[in-house]
Amino acid sequence: MARYSTKTTSTLLSLLSILTGTALADQRLIGGMAATEGMFPYVVHLFKNDRPYCGGVLIDKEWVLTAAHCVAKNNGDGTGAGSFTTSSAGDFKISYGSTDGTIGNYVNVDSITVSPDFDPIWYKSDIALLKIKSNNDLVSKTQTVVISTADIGTGQTLVTAGWGQITNDNTAQAGTLMYAGLTTADDATCKSGAPEYDSQNGLYVCTSYSTAPGIGTCFGDSGGPLLINTGSGYMLLGLVSFDVNIKDSTNTRCAQDGNVSFFTRVSTYMSFITSTTHISKSALVGPGSASTHSNSDSSADDEKSNTSKDGDDGDSKNKDNSSKDDSTSSEKESDKNNESTGKTEEEKESEKSDGKGKEAGDKVNNDNADEENADTTDDDSSAPKLLATGAAPLVANLAATLLAALF
């Protein structure tokens, strides 16, 4: 079954057709609403060799979270440590402080740290940290977002945002930051797309086409945020990672029937984040959130950290550098990177031998090869993008109102 990064798809809630009473085909849109300035001040745009490439999220004025596959490539040596090569930090810039999709205000990337457990074939541990040099302009034009440790279940309403591809048939990207709502899928659907999925509170958060037909993230959105609204502000839940079409393994088009979308669950990797950034966990996570399950399908993760945190409120806000804590030895967070994937090694090898694993690996290899060898044309269909496009201001305002009511 083909697994393709998002550079590929996850499902989003379609608002435009509802608000306008017009078919999506007539609108020439696949979904998403234009974000207003300051709506998501922690979302940044990752450029590679001065070309739009991926999304990212500011968790500190000197640290950006993104997807590992945006900054590392499969080197053909299997999975896990040694199976990937990290790209040069000098190839990347971070554009910030505007919904404009072009490279405006930017900072250089000083260093890249990829999760040592990143699997470039199956996209497990698809998370990386970019160290940047903060400056006064960045501080004044951005905010940071706190990480949610809340348990979620099936039917949870979430939000994603990005600058990605507008349609399946045109590699043009959205000229402005777009956002849309989406809903978590049931566990059975998620497991059919990724056998290593255990619950919405494990390695991945999962959504599906059936929760929002015809709408989805696509090439250019990888590494962008999946957000949860706590009532007092948005918090970071996941990072856009990959899609699988469970009905047609050959279909890599975005927002198609059968697509199941996966987002790296950020709180699962707190040990990696704190040890890399030397920032205390309490400074990075949001307040203690009660479980937001819409039903009891998903159980709490046994190794999940305590959701009661001190010293943070629910709003995305600037974190003072005094919050940094070089001592992380007291961290008791159990990193889930070493959890069972839900599939034995024998089963994985069998799946690879019958073509499924090879198919997924070949697709990922092609994606990364495209990323590393991008040409100088204006459009880059290999770069991860969100299926979204612009809308009239009135429609956008109505959508924002509806989203606020939903959340």
C-alpha positions in Angstrom: 0.0 0.0 0.0 1.6 3.3 -1.1 2.6 5.7 1.7 3.3 9.2 0.5 4.3 12.2 2.4 2.1 15.2 2.7 3.8 16.6 0.2 0.6 14.5 -0.2 -2.8 14.6 1.6 -4.7 14.7 4.8 -8.3 15.6 4.9 -9.7 19.0 5.6 -13.2 20.2 6.3 -14.8 22.0 3.3 -16.4 25.3 4.3 -16.4 27.1 1.0 -19.1 25.1 -0.8 -21.3 25.3 2.3 -21.0 29.0 2.7 -21.4 29.9 -1.0 -23.9 27.2 -2.0 -21.7 26.5 -5.0 -20.1 23.3 -6.0 -16.3 23.1 -5.3 -15.7 22.4 -9.0 -17.4 25.7 -9.8 -15.2 27.5 -7.3 -12.1 25.8 -8.8 -11.0 25.2 -5.1 -10.1 22.1 -3.2 -10.6 23.7 0.2 -9.2 26.0 2.8 -9.7 29.6 3.8 -7.3 32.5 3.7 -5.9 33.2 7.1 -5.8 36.8 8.3 -2.5 38.4 9.5 -1.7 37.3 13.0 -4.2 34.4 13.0 -1.4 31.8 13.2 1.7 33.9 14.2 3.7 30.8 15.0 3.4 29.1 11.5 6.5 29.6 9.4 7.4 28.8 5.8 10.4 26.7 5.1 12.3 27.5 1.9 14.9 25.3 0.3 17.4 27.0 -2.0 15.0 30.0 -2.0 12.1 27.9 -3.1 8.9 27.2 -1.1 9.2 23.8 0.4 7.5 22.9 3.7 5.8 24.3 6.7 7.1 24.7 10.2 6.1 25.8 13.7 7.8 28.1 16.2 7.9 26.5 19.6 10.6 29.0 20.8 12.2 32.0 19.3 15.2 30.0 18.3 13.6 26.6 17.5 11.3 25.5 14.7 9.5 22.1 14.5 9.0 20.5 11.1 8.7 17.1 9.5 11.9 15.0 9.3 11.3 14.1 5.6 11.5 17.9 4.8 15.1 18.0 5.9 16.4 14.5 5.4 16.5 11.9 2.6 16.5 8.2 2.5 20.0 6.9 1.7 18.9 3.4 0.8 20.2 1.7 4.0 16.9 0.5 5.4 15.2 2.1 8.3 16.2 3.8 11.6 19.5 5.2 12.6 21.8 5.4 9.6 19.1 5.1 7.1 18.9 8.7 6.2 21.1 11.7 5.5 20.3 15.1 6.9 20.3 18.0 4.4 22.6 20.9 4.8 21.3 23.7 7.1 22.6 26.2 4.6 20.1 25.1 2.0 17.2 26.4 4.1 15.6 29.7 5.2 12.6 30.3 7.4 10.2 33.0 6.2 8.1 34.4 9.1 5.7 37.1 10.2 3.3 37.2 7.2 0.6 35.1 5.5 2.3 35.9 2.2 3.6 32.8 0.6 6.7 34.5 -0.8 10.0 34.6 1.0 9.8 37.9 2.8 11.3 38.4 6.3 13.5 35.4 6.9 16.2 33.9 9.1 18.8 31.4 8.2 18.8 27.9 9.6 21.9 27.3 11.8 21.5 23.6 12.4 19.1 20.6 11.8 18.5 17.8 14.3 16.4 14.9 13.0 14.9 12.4 15.4 17.4 9.5 15.5 14.5 7.1 15.1 13.2 8.6 11.9 12.2 5.9 9.5 12.4 7.4 5.9 10.4 4.5 4.5 7.5 4.2 6.9 7.7 7.8 8.2 7.8 6.8 11.8 9.3 9.5 14.1 8.8 12.1 11.3 10.0 15.1 13.3 13.0 17.4 13.2 14.1 20.6 15.0 15.7 23.6 13.2 17.9 25.9 15.2 17.6 29.5 14.0 19.1 32.9 15.1 16.4 35.0 16.6 16.3 38.7 16.0 14.2 41.6 17.2 12.1 41.7 14.0 11.2 38.0 14.4 10.3 38.5 18.1 8.0 41.4 17.2 6.3 39.7 14.3 5.8 36.2 15.6 4.6 34.2 18.6 5.4 30.7 19.8 2.9 28.0 20.3 2.7 25.6 23.2 2.3 21.8 22.7 -0.8 20.0 23.7 -0.6 16.7 25.7 -4.4 16.3 25.7 -5.9 12.9 24.9 -8.1 12.9 21.9 -10.4 10.4 20.2 -12.5 9.8 17.2 -14.5 12.8 15.9 -12.2 15.5 17.4 -12.3 18.7 15.4 -8.8 20.1 14.6 -7.3 22.8 12.4 -4.3 22.8 10.0 -2.6 25.5 8.0 -0.2 25.8 5.1 0.9 27.4 1.8 0.6 24.3 -0.3 -0.6 23.2 -3.7 -4.0 24.5 -5.0 -5.2 21.6 -7.1 -4.1 18.1 -8.2 -3.7 19.3 -11.8 -1.6 22.4 -11.2 1.5 22.7 -9.0 0.8 26.3 -8.2 0.7 27.0 -4.5 -1.5 29.2 -2.5 -0.3 32.8 -2.5 -1.3 33.2 1.1 -1.5 31.0 4.2 -4.6 28.9 4.2 -6.3 27.0 7.0 -9.2 24.5 7.3 -10.8 22.3 9.9 -10.6 18.5 9.9 -11.8 15.6 12.0 -10.0 12.6 13.5 -11.0 9.2 12.0 -11.8 6.0 13.8 -9.0 3.6 14.9 -9.9 0.9 12.4 -9.6 3.2 9.5 -6.3 4.6 10.8 -4.8 1.1 11.3 -5.7 0.1 7.8 -3.5 3.0 6.6 -0.6 2.5 9.0 -0.5 -0.8 11.0 1.9 0.9 13.5 -0.9 3.3 14.4 -2.1 2.5 17.9 -4.4 5.4 18.9 -4.8 9.1 18.3 -2.5 9.6 21.4 0.4 7.5 20.2 2.7 7.9 17.2 0.2 9.7 15.0 -3.0 11.7 14.8 -5.1 10.4 11.9 -7.8 11.9 9.8 -9.6 10.5 6.7 -11.3 11.5 3.4 -14.6 10.3 4.8 -14.6 13.0 7.4 -14.2 15.8 4.8 -14.8 14.5 1.2 -12.9 16.2 -1.5 -10.7 18.4 0.7 -7.1 17.8 1.8 -3.6 18.9 2.4 -1.1 18.2 -0.4 2.3 18.9 -1.8 4.0 21.7 0.3 2.3 21.3 3.7 4.6 18.7 5.3 5.9 19.9 8.6 3.0 22.3 9.1 0.8 22.3 12.2 -2.2 20.3 13.3 -3.8 22.5 16.0 -6.4 21.9 18.7 -8.5 24.8 20.1 -8.7 24.5 23.9 -11.1 27.4 24.2 -8.4 29.7 25.4 -6.3 29.4 22.3 -4.7 27.0 19.8 -2.1 24.5 20.9 0.1 22.3 18.7 -1.0 18.7 18.4 0.8 17.3 15.4 2.9 17.9 12.2 1.7 17.1 8.7 3.4 13.9 7.7 2.0 11.4 5.1 -1.0 9.9 3.4 -2.1 6.5 2.3 -5.0 5.6 0.0 -6.5 2.5 1.5 -8.8 1.9 -1.6 -6.3 2.4 -4.3 -2.6 2.0 -3.5 -1.6 3.5 -6.8 -3.5 6.7 -6.3 -1.2 9.5 -4.9 -3.5 12.4 -5.8 -4.6 14.7 -3.0 -8.0 14.7 -1.4 -9.2 11.5 -3.0 -11.7 8.9 -1.8 -9.8 6.4 0.3 -7.1 8.8 1.6 -6.1 8.5 5.2 -3.8 11.2 6.6 -1.3 11.0 9.3 0.3 13.7 11.5 3.2 13.1 13.8 1.9 13.4 17.4 4.3 16.0 18.8 3.8 15.3 22.5 5.1 11.7 21.9 8.5 13.1 21.2 8.9 15.4 24.2 12.1 13.7 25.3 13.7 14.4 21.8 12.5 18.0 21.9 13.7 18.8 25.4 17.1 17.1 25.0 17.7 18.9 21.7 16.6 22.4 22.7 17.6 22.2 26.4 14.2 23.9 27.2 12.2 22.5 30.1 9.1 20.5 29.3 7.0 22.8 31.5 8.0 25.8 29.2 7.0 24.0 26.1 3.6 22.3 26.9 0.2 23.9 27.4 -1.8 23.8 30.6 -3.3 20.6 31.9 -6.1 19.8 29.5 -8.8 17.3 30.4 -9.4 14.6 27.8 -11.2 15.9 24.8 -12.5 12.6 23.6 -15.7 12.8 21.7 -16.3 9.2 22.5 -14.4 6.4 24.4 -12.9 4.7 21.4 -9.4 5.8 22.1 -7.8 5.0 25.4 -5.2 7.1 27.1 -1.6 6.2 26.3 0.1 4.5 29.3 3.3 6.3 28.7 1.8 9.7 28.1 3.1 12.5 30.3 1.0 14.1 33.0 -1.3 16.7 31.4 -1.1 19.0 34.4 1.5 21.7 33.6 2.5 24.8 35.5 3.4 28.3 34.3 1.6 28.4 30.9 -1.7 29.6 29.7 -3.6 28.3 26.7 -2.8 31.2 24.4 0.1 31.0 22.0 2.6 33.5 23.3 6.2 34.5 23.5 8.3 32.5 25.8 11.1 34.3 27.7 14.5 32.8 27.3 14.6 32.4 31.0 12.3 29.4 30.5 15.3 27.5 29.0 16.6 24.8 31.4 19.7 23.0 30.6 18.8 20.2 32.9 16.6 17.6 31.3 17.8 14.6 33.4 14.7 14.9 35.5 12.4 14.3 32.5 10.4 11.2 33.1 8.7 11.4 29.8 8.8 8.0 28.1 9.6 8.5 24.4 7.4 6.4 22.3 9.9 6.0 19.5 10.7 2.5 20.8 7.1 1.3 21.1 5.9 -1.6 19.2 4.7 -0.6 15.7 1.8 -3.0 15.9 3.5 -5.2 13.2 6.1 -7.9 13.7 9.4 -7.7 11.8 8.3 -10.9 10.0 5.1 -9.2 8.9 7.0 -6.2 7.7 9.4 -8.2 5.7 6.5 -10.2 4.2 4.7 -7.0 3.2 7.9 -5.7 1.6 8.3 -8.9 -0.3 4.8 -8.8 -1.7 5.4 -5.3 -3.1 3.6 -3.2 -0.6 6.6 -2.1 1.4 8.7 -1.7 -1.7 6.0 0.4 -3.2 6.0 2.7 -0.2 9.8 2.8 -0.1 10.0 3.6 -3.8 7.6 6.5 -3.5 9.5 8.0 -0.6 12.8 7.6 -2.4 11.3 9.4 -5.4 9.9 12.2 -3.2 13.3 12.8 -1.6 15.1 12.6 -4.8 12.8 15.2 -6.3 13.4 17.4 -3.2 17.1 17.2 -3.4 17.3 17.8 -7.2 14.7 20.6 -7.5 15.1 22.6 -10.7 14.6 26.3 -11.2 11.1 26.3 -12.5 8.5 28.3 -10.7 6.5 25.3 -9.6 7.8 22.2 -7.7 5.3 19.4 -7.6 7.6 17.5 -5.3 7.5 20.0 -2.5 4.9 19.4 0.3 1.9 21.6 -0.1 -1.6 22.2 1.2 -4.6 21.8 -1.0 -6.1 25.2 -0.5 -6.7 28.3 -2.4 -8.0 31.8 -1.9 -11.6 33.0 -1.3 -13.4 36.3 -1.3 -12.9 38.3 1.9 -16.6 37.9 2.8 -16.5 34.2 2.4 -13.3 34.0 4.5 -14.8 36.0 7.2 -17.9 33.8 7.2 -15.7 30.8 7.3 -13.7 32.1 10.3 -17.0 32.8 12.1 -18.2 29.2 11.4 -14.9 27.7 12.5 -15.0 29.8 15.7 -18.5 28.5 16.4 -17.4 24.9 15.7 -14.4 25.1 18.0 
